[in-house]
Amino acid sequence: MSLLEVKSISKTYGRGEAAVHALRNASFTVPKGEFVAVVGESGSGKTTLLNMIGALDVPTSGKVFIGGKDIFAMKDKKLTIFRRRNIGFIFQSFNLIPELTVEQNIIFPVLLDYQKPDKNYLEELLTVLNLKERRHHLPSQLSGGQQQRVAIGRALITRPALILADEPTGNLDTQNSHEVIALLKEASREYEQTIVMITHSRSTAQAADRVLQVSDGVLTDFGRCRE
């Protein structure tokens, strides 16, 4: 069974002649541990697709299954808990809490769920992300690349079923972009982490296992980049 199943997802804003079809009947599946990139120009519908998968928006029609569960069949409270425990988000703008240290930002999703952080796993993540020497620093004391590594740690700390990355290299220079993509690939390999990343960069997308394209709301699967 696939970890992620997207079935005939459509999203329309407005009605009649003013209707905008942001996404049209998109379907695909992602097995556990696969790293998928979704490419497309600005306004193509790729962010809309990511928002549907992450239950940040509701489709006009269609279904999304994560781990075999129909996420839009859940009531709001149950969906909020499910999303917190099963989906990790990485944003272009990092979205770190400025008053919290690196370590506190990483473990924040665990505390939000009234759980205790796994200290051994936290130490492992800090090591993999090369943040052990920065664990007590605030976001303002970090470079852009370091802030994005904190965001990756925050997404991984709950061991979610799925990670959704929204232009994770959009605010980074070339060197830091390469490092962030390498970390995502390592997370996919080492932790069998399932990742869906949207990007406007085709060169960045080539680092993924498989590439999808969204153009004018229509999704095309270009298949695997490497075996």
C-alpha positions, 0 to 999 in steps of 0.5 A, a space after each residue: 500500500 502506498 503511503 500517500 494516495 492522491 485521487 482525482 483532486 480538483 480545486 476551483 476558486 470562484 464560480 461561473 465565468 470568474 471560476 479559476 481552476 487551480 487544480 484539475 483532477 490530479 492523481 498519483 501515489 507515493 510509496 514509503 521512503 520515496 522523495 518526490 519533487 513537484 515542479 511548476 511555474 508560479 501560479 501553476 497549481 503546485 502550491 495548491 496541490 501541496 496544501 491539499 495534501 497537507 490538509 491546509 485547504 479543502 479540495 473541491 472534489 477528490 480524496 487524499 489518503 495518508 497511511 490508508 486514512 481518508 484525511 478529509 473524512 476526519 472531523 476538524 479536531 481529529 484532522 488537526 491532531 492527525 496532521 500534527 502527528 503525521 505530517 511535517 512541514 518545511 517552509 521557504 521562509 523557515 517559520 522558526 519561533 524567534 524567541 526559542 533556541 535551535 533545540 527548542 524550535 526543533 522539539 516544539 511540535 513534540 511539546 505541542 502534542 504534550 509528549 516528551 522528546 526522544 533525547 537520543 533521537 534529538 541528539 542524532 538529528 542535531 548531529 546529522 544537521 550539524 547543529 550541535 554547536 548551535 543548539 542554544 543559539 536563537 534564529 537571529 544568530 544563524 545563517 539562512 542555511 542553518 535556519 533551514 536545517 533547524 526547520 528540517 529537524 523540526 519536521 523530522 522530530 515527530 517521525 511523521 509519515 510524510 514531509 511536505 517541503 514548500 520551496 525549501 531552497 527558495 531563500 538560500 544561496 547555491 551552496 546552502 541549497 545543495 546542502 539542504 537538498 542533500 539533507 532531504 535525500 539523506 532523510 529519505 534514505 536513512 529514515 525511510 522518510 517520504 517527502 513531497 517537495 515543490 520547487 520552481 527549479 528543475 535542477 533542484 527537482 532532479 535530486 529527487 527520486 521522481 518528478 511531477 509537473 503541474 502546469 495550468 492545474 494539470 499534473 504530469 508524472 515524468 517518472 523516476 530520475 534514478 534507480 
